[in-house]
Amino acid sequence: MTLKECKKEEKMDGKFQKKFKFEGSINVLTQMMVDPAATEKRGGAKNLPLRRGEILDVIQFTNQEQILCRNSQRRYGYVPRAVMLPL
């Protein structure tokens, strides 16, 4: 990873922490897959766009209905628990 890419990631992580009021270091708890039978959804203000079969990094189990995740493009957002499957 180049210095430029590293700084870009740090900046994106900083924006994430500010937007979601997340404190501390960003640690991946586990990985989960979006249900292949789920409908694809566009992302919203704080929701992550969903693609069938996509593998997501779980950052935080926020409540009974949503999980805070990161996708392969290093975008962060909430995902409904109902469409997530354990690997």
VENRA-V997578 format. One record per backbone hydrogen bond with DSSP energy under -0.5 kcal/mol. NH is the residue of the N-H (numbers start at 1). CO is the residue of the C=O. E is the energy in kcal/mol with one decimal. If there is no record, write none. Layout:
nh	co	e
NH	CO	E
NH	CO	E
This chain:
nh	co	e
6	2	-2.2
7	3	-2.3
8	4	-2.0
9	5	-2.3
10	6	-2.1
11	7	-2.2
12	8	-2.4
13	9	-2.6
14	10	-2.1
15	11	-2.2
16	12	-2.3
17	13	-2.5
18	14	-1.9
19	15	-2.9
20	16	-2.7
22	17	-1.6
27	25	-0.8
29	27	-0.6
29	58	-3.1
30	58	-0.8
32	56	-2.4
33	85	-2.9
34	54	-2.6
35	83	-3.5
38	35	-1.7
41	50	-0.8
48	78	-2.0
50	41	-2.2
53	34	-1.3
54	51	-1.8
56	32	-3.3
56	54	-0.5
57	70	-2.7
58	30	-3.3
59	57	-0.6
59	68	-2.8
60	68	-1.7
62	60	-1.1
63	66	-1.7
67	79	-2.2
68	60	-2.9
69	67	-0.6
69	77	-2.9
70	57	-2.2
71	75	-2.2
74	71	-1.7
77	69	-1.9
78	46	-2.9
79	67	-2.3
81	65	-2.4
83	80	-1.2
84	81	-1.6
85	33	-3.0
87	31	-0.8
